Amino acid sequence: MNNDCPLAAKASFSTKISREDVDGFARLSGDGNPLHCDDGFAAGTRFGRRVVHGMFLASLFSRMVGMHLGRKDVLYVSQTLEFRNPAFIGDEVTVEFSLESWSQAAGLATYRSTITNAAGKLLVDGKTKVMLL
């Protein structure tokens, strides 16, 4: 890895997922699946309660790119995702990026991107590619 990357080598933030976050994401995305939106339905599933949309969690990677990499001139280029475990309303999650590669010629950085819950359980794992403009 080239150490002259002008972006943060590591970055993280934590946030608590609220009912309002999940309900708002359901409205915005149009994904009103009862597993995410209906307490009664979700109580009857193997999870026993409402599950946070996986794509809501993935949207936290966008927050990282836009707000926590130390520059405003960064463009989100691509993302891989593996959903490992569910998140629930009330969970505090930590989003972390760790720089894996930097191409100065292309202005491209690749990060390992993860989301874990307060117990340290991996919820989402992936690779995020960003371009320095």
C-alpha positions as CSV (number, residue, x, y, z in Angstrom):
1,M,0.0,0.0,0.0
2,N,1.2,3.5,-0.9
3,N,1.4,5.6,2.3
4,D,1.0,8.9,0.5
5,C,-2.8,8.7,0.3
6,P,-4.3,12.1,1.1
7,L,-7.4,10.4,2.6
8,A,-7.7,9.0,6.1
9,A,-6.1,5.6,6.5
10,K,-8.7,4.6,9.1
11,A,-12.0,6.2,10.0
12,S,-14.9,5.3,12.1
13,F,-18.1,6.6,13.7
14,S,-20.9,5.1,15.8
15,T,-24.6,5.8,15.7
16,K,-27.7,4.4,17.4
17,I,-30.4,3.2,15.0
18,S,-33.8,4.6,16.0
19,R,-37.4,3.5,15.0
20,E,-37.6,6.9,13.2
21,D,-34.5,6.0,11.1
22,V,-36.0,2.6,10.0
23,D,-39.5,4.1,9.3
24,G,-38.0,7.0,7.4
25,F,-35.8,4.6,5.3
26,A,-38.9,2.5,4.6
27,R,-40.7,5.6,3.3
28,L,-37.8,6.8,1.3
29,S,-36.9,3.5,-0.3
30,G,-40.4,2.2,-0.7
31,D,-39.4,-1.0,1.1
32,G,-42.2,-1.6,3.5
33,N,-41.6,-5.3,4.0
34,P,-43.3,-6.2,7.3
35,L,-40.0,-7.7,8.6
36,H,-38.8,-4.1,8.8
37,C,-42.0,-2.2,9.4
38,D,-44.6,-4.3,11.4
39,D,-43.8,-5.1,15.0
40,G,-46.5,-7.9,15.1
41,F,-45.3,-9.6,12.0
42,A,-41.6,-9.4,13.0
43,A,-42.4,-10.8,16.4
44,G,-43.5,-14.0,14.8
45,T,-40.3,-14.5,12.8
46,R,-37.1,-16.2,13.9
47,F,-35.7,-12.7,14.8
48,G,-38.5,-11.9,17.2
49,R,-38.5,-8.2,16.4
50,R,-38.1,-5.8,13.5
51,V,-34.9,-6.1,11.5
52,V,-33.2,-3.0,10.1
53,H,-33.0,-2.8,6.3
54,G,-29.6,-4.1,5.1
55,M,-29.5,-1.2,2.7
56,F,-30.1,1.3,5.5
57,L,-26.9,-0.1,7.1
58,A,-25.1,0.1,3.7
59,S,-26.2,3.8,3.4
60,L,-24.0,4.4,6.5
61,F,-21.0,3.8,4.2
62,S,-22.1,6.8,2.2
63,R,-22.1,8.9,5.4
64,M,-18.5,7.7,5.9
65,V,-17.4,8.7,2.4
66,G,-19.1,12.1,2.5
67,M,-18.3,13.1,6.1
68,H,-15.4,11.2,7.7
69,L,-12.6,10.6,5.2
70,G,-11.0,14.0,5.8
71,R,-11.8,15.6,2.4
72,K,-14.8,17.0,0.6
73,D,-13.6,16.2,-2.9
74,V,-14.3,12.5,-2.7
75,L,-16.6,10.6,-5.0
76,Y,-18.1,7.2,-4.0
77,V,-17.3,4.9,-6.9
78,S,-18.3,1.3,-5.9
79,Q,-19.3,-0.9,-3.0
80,T,-19.4,-4.6,-2.4
81,L,-21.6,-5.9,0.5
82,E,-22.0,-9.1,2.5
83,F,-24.8,-9.0,5.1
84,R,-23.5,-11.2,7.9
85,N,-25.9,-10.6,10.8
86,P,-29.1,-8.5,11.4
87,A,-29.3,-5.2,13.1
88,F,-32.3,-4.2,15.2
89,I,-33.9,-0.9,16.3
90,G,-32.0,0.4,19.3
91,D,-28.7,-1.1,18.3
92,E,-25.6,1.1,18.4
93,V,-23.5,0.3,15.4
94,T,-19.9,1.3,14.5
95,V,-18.9,1.9,10.9
96,E,-15.2,1.5,10.1
97,F,-13.0,2.0,7.1
98,S,-9.5,0.7,6.7
99,L,-7.4,1.7,3.7
100,E,-6.3,-1.3,1.6
101,S,-4.9,0.4,-1.5
102,W,-4.3,3.7,-3.0
103,S,-3.5,4.5,-6.7
104,Q,-2.1,8.0,-7.0
105,A,-2.2,7.8,-10.8
106,A,-6.0,7.0,-10.8
107,G,-6.8,8.9,-7.6
108,L,-8.6,5.7,-6.3
109,A,-8.6,4.4,-2.8
110,T,-10.0,1.1,-1.7
111,Y,-11.2,0.5,1.8
112,R,-12.3,-2.5,3.8
113,S,-15.7,-1.3,5.1
114,T,-17.4,-2.9,8.1
115,I,-20.3,-2.4,10.4
116,T,-20.4,-4.0,13.8
117,N,-22.8,-3.9,16.7
118,A,-21.9,-2.9,20.3
119,A,-21.2,-6.6,21.1
120,G,-18.6,-6.6,18.3
121,K,-20.6,-8.8,16.0
122,L,-20.0,-8.2,12.3
123,L,-23.1,-7.1,10.6
124,V,-21.9,-5.9,7.2
125,D,-18.6,-6.5,5.4
126,G,-17.4,-5.1,2.1
127,K,-15.0,-3.1,0.0
128,T,-15.6,0.6,-0.8
129,K,-13.8,2.3,-3.7
130,V,-13.6,6.1,-3.8
131,M,-12.1,8.6,-6.1
132,L,-10.3,11.8,-5.1
133,L,-11.4,14.5,-7.5
